[in-house]
Amino acid sequence: MKDLSLAITFLFSLSFFSCRSSNPVEQSPQTVTSSKIAVSLLMKDAPPQVTNIVGILSRNGFDTLKSEFVIGNDTASCEFAGIAVGVWHLQINASDNTNTVIYSGAADVQVYAGVITPVNLTLNPVTGSITVTVTWGTSTTSSNHVLLFGSDNGSVVMPSASLFHLQAFTVEMYVQINNTDTTMVPFLCETNLDQWNRADGFSMKWEEGYLYLRVALDSTHANAVAKPYSFKPGQWVHIAGTYDHQALCIYVNGVLFAEMAYTSNIYYGTNGFNLGSAYHSLYGGMHYLYGMMDEIRIWNYARTSGQIQQTMKQVLQGNEAGLVGYWNCEQNTATTILYDQTDNNDNGTMTGDVSFVLSNAFSQ
């Protein structure tokens, strides 16, 4: 038997498929029966000996569901409907005409209330594996999980990527601050940006009562638009920074908050950027966000106030025009990877005291 190569990533493709299932799920009083898992396998490159595919969904305290895929020329698909909210174990077995399992693997799937969770499978005959791609609770109207940055130096380290080296951009996110020391609270900062002798790319931070959007002029100098702002502990705020080669702008909850004329090119070095942490030699080295963050997005153009307001309370699909980086925090809470929802796959690595928790930034 060949092992399944498992990769948990994020796609936004809400598809409806049919399948044959047996043994209805035992519903609890809190179950929302509109929750579903839709599974699809690309068959165009599958070896001809694969003639039968079965999905098995199980969870302690509930009946086990067995679904046979409907196999077409290009895809094989099935759907598990009326699923209770919670984490389910999905087993996939692909067999030949003698019922010998030749491909097999499994993944845990988080089911959310009233949401279709797509699971996409790709069989690779060259490597003898199937890639399983799970979208954890995709929804266009709700955001169930957020990043929690605790009191013990949490950070998400993002890799260097040339597609973020933009001369026009929008960076936006929801933040919630619980810091007691507000000397410097980093949100999204290029690595080493605030070191005295280093400047690289763009950043957003809160420093000594001022909300900043900062851009590098060269490797040792930077400029910024900044304005006093008071965060209330425990309150979600949507912040955004834009640059169109005419002005640096900061938006708070979609409303223009600060603006500064600016026309210089932004300098980019070789560093990536961090979420929730940054270095500042003036204030004693590393500083961290103690609070929460959600719906982090980078666009390759300067969005208007109306455009920001239109989508700030929506979960995106990941394929929107101009969207080059999107981290919605909706995923397996046990992972230490923050997955990029775009096809660019610029995933972040979580280090220190940072984790996924249930919350809803869109509620405020």
N, C-alpha and C positions, 0 to 999 in steps of 0.2 A: 504494500500500500504506500502510496506517495503522500507525504505530509502536505497539509495546506499551508502556504505562506501567508501569514496574517498581517495585514496593515490596516490600522484604524486611522482613517483620514476623514475629511469632510467634504461632501458634495451637496448641492442643493438641487435635486431633481425629484419633484414630487410626482411620481408616476402611479397609475392605478393598474394593477395586474389581477388576473384571475388564477385560482388554483383549486384543487380538490383537497379538502381537509376532513379530518375525523376527530371525534372526541371534543365537544365544545368546551371552552375554557370555563372553569368554575369561577363565578363572579363573586367578589366581595361586595359589601354594601357601599364601599367607596369607589368601586370601579366605574370608570367612564368608558362606555362600550364603543364610542366612536374612535378610540385609539386603535391604530393598525400598524403592522409591519409589512412593507411591500418589498419583495426580493426579486432581483432580476440578474440573469447571467447572460453575458455576451457569448453567443454560440458560433460566430462566424469563423473563429480560429480553433474551435474545439475539435479534437480527433474524433473520427467517426465511431469509434468503439463506445463513446459515451452515449448511451441510449436511455438512461433513466436517472433522474436527479430527485432527491428527497430532502426536504427540510424538516428538522425536528426541533420543536420549541418546548422548553421545559423550565419549570420553576417549582421550588418546594411549596407544597400546599395547594397546587393547582394541577389539573389534568395536563398530560403531555399531548401536544398537538403534532400531528404528522401530516405534511403537505407534499404532494407530488407536483413537480413543476410541469407546466404546460410548455412543451418544447416546440419552438418554431424554427424557421430558417435562420434567423439572426439572433433571436433571444429565447431564453427560457425564463419563465416567471411564475410567481405565486404570491399569495397574500394571506396573512394571518389577521383576521378581523376580530373586533370585540375583545381586545387584549387588556388585561388589568394593568394599571400603572405600576411600574417597577422595573427591575432588572431581570431580563430573561436570558436563558442560554440557548443559542441557536447553533445547531449542528447541521452541516451540509455534507451529504454523501452522494457522489456521482458513480454510477455503476455501468457495467457493460451488459450485453444481452444474456449473460449467465448469472446476473445479479451479483457479480463480484465487484466490490467497491475498489475503484482505482484512483479516485481523488476524494479527499476527506479533510474536514477541518471545522473549526468552531469559533464563535465570537459571542461575547456578552452584549446584549442590546438593551439600552435604557429606553423604556416606553413612557411617554408623557401623556397627560390627559388631553384628549381631543386632537391628537397630532398623528400624522402619518410619518413613520420613521422609515426612510428608504435604506435598503441594504443592497449594494451592487456587487456582483461577483464577476471576475474576469479569469477565465481559464487560459493558462499559458502553456501550450504544449511543448515549448522549447525548454522551459525550466521544470515542467511537470508540476506546476503549482496553480493554485487559484488565489487571487487577491480578493480579499473581502473588504469592502468599503462601507462604513456605517455612518449615517448622519444621525446624530443623537438628538431626537426630538425637534426636528425642523418645524418652524412655525413662522408665519408672516406677521404675526401680531403679538408675540410674547417672547420674552427672553428669560429662561428659567434659572440659568446659572451665571455666576460672575466669578471673577478672580478676587480672592481674599488675600491681601498682603498683611501678614501678622506682624507682631512686634519684634520678631527675631530675624530681621534682614532678608526679606523676600525679594526676588527679582525674576524677571523673564528676560533671557538673553536672546536677542534676535541676530541672525547671521547678516553679514554684509551682503548687499544685493544691489547691483547697478540700477535696477529698475526703480529703486527708491532715491536715486540721485537726480532729483527733479528740480527744474528751474521755475516750475509753477506747481503748486500742490495744495491739498487740503488734508489736514490731519485732525481727526475727531475721536471723541470717546466720552463715555460716562465715567465720572469719578465720585468717590465718597471718601472724605478725609476724616481720620480719627487721630491725627498727629497732635501731640502735646508740644513738641518742639517744631515750630514752623519756620525755623531759619531757612530751610530749603526742603521742599516737598517735590520730588521729581515725578512726572507722569510718563512722558516718552522723551528720552534723551539719548542722543548719539553717544556712544561710548567715549569717555574722557572729555566730553564736550566742555564741562565747566572747570576743567583743570586750567590753571592760569596760562600755561604755555601751549594749550591745545584748543583747537576749534574745528568742528567737523559736522557739516550737515545742519539739521534743524532739530529743535526740541520745544517741548512745552513743560512748564514747571510753575510752582508757586514759591516765591522767595521773599521772605520778610514782608509778607502782606501784599505782595504784588503778583498778579498773574502775568506770565511771560510767554511770548513766542519769540524764540531766538534763532538766528541763522548765522552761519559762519561766513565771514568775508574772505579769510584766508586761513592758513593752518594755525595762526596765533591770535586772530582777531575775530570778533563777532559783533553783530548789531541786534537790537531787540525792540519790539514794541511791548510796553508793560503799563499796567494800570492797577491801582489798589483794588483789591477784592477780598471780601470776607466770606470764607467757607463756613457753613454751619456743620458741626460734627454730626455724622450720621445721615446727612442729607445728600441725595443724588443730584449731581449737576452735570449737564452736558456742556463740554467745552470743545471748541474747534479753533484751529489756526489756519489761515490761508495766505498764499502769496501768488500774485499774478504778474510779477515784474513791474508793477506799478505801486503796490502798497502791501505792507504786512498788516493783517487784520486778525483780531481775536473776537470770537462769538461766544456768548454764554446763553445756553438754552435757545440757540438759534437766532439770537438778537445781537447785532453789532455792538461790541463792548469797547474795543480800542482799535485805533488805526494809525498807521504811520507811513508816509510816503517813502518808497524804497525801490530802487531800480537795479541794484547790483546783482551779479551772478552769485549763487550760493556755492561755496567751496565744499567739496566732498573728498575725504580721504579714503582710507581702506577699512574703517571701523563699521561695525553694525550699530544697532542701538538697543537700549534696554528699556523695559517697562518697569516702573516702580523703583528704580535705583539710578544714582548718578554720582559722579565724583566732583567735589568742589574743594580745592585746596585752601581757599580762604576760610571755609567753615569747618575744617578738620576732616577732610577725606570723604568717605562714602556717606551718602544720605539716602533714606528710604521712605517710601510711602507706607504709612500704616492706615489701611482702609481698603477700599474696593475699587475695581475697575471693570468695565464691560464695554462691548461693542466698539472695539478699536478699529479704525478704518483709515486708510491712506489712499488718496485719489491723485491722479496726475494732472489735475487742473484746479483752479481756485473756484470753489462752489459759492454760490450766492446765499444770502440769508434764507431766501425762499426754498432753495434746494436742500439746505441743511435741515430746515424745519420739516420739509416734506417726508424725509426718510429717517429722522433721528429716533423715532419711536417704532421703527419697523426692522425686523430681521431681514437682511438682504439675501439674495440668492447666491452672490459671489461672482456673478458674471456681468454685473452692471458696467456700462461703458465708463472707462476711466478709473475703475477700481483696481488698484494694484496690490493692495494688502488688506485683508479682512480677518479679524480674529474675534469671533462672537462668543467664545467661552462656553459653547453648548457642546459638551462632549463627556466621555467617560471620566467620572470624577477621580478615578484611581490613577490616571495617567500623569506624567510629569512633562508632557509635551503640549504646547498651545498651538493648535493647528490653524494654518491659514486656509480660509475658505475659498480662495481664488485658485485658479489653475497654476499659479506661480509656486505654490507649496513652500512658502517661506515660513517654516514652523519655528516657534520659539522653544527654548529649553528653560523649564522652571527650576529655580535653585532657591535654597533656603526656605523660609517660612512663607510659602505661597501655595494656595490650593483653590479648588473649585468648591463653591457653596451655593445653596439654593437662595436666590434673591431675584428681584425684578426691578432693574434700573428704570424701566419704562413707566413704573407706577408713579413717578414724581416728575 
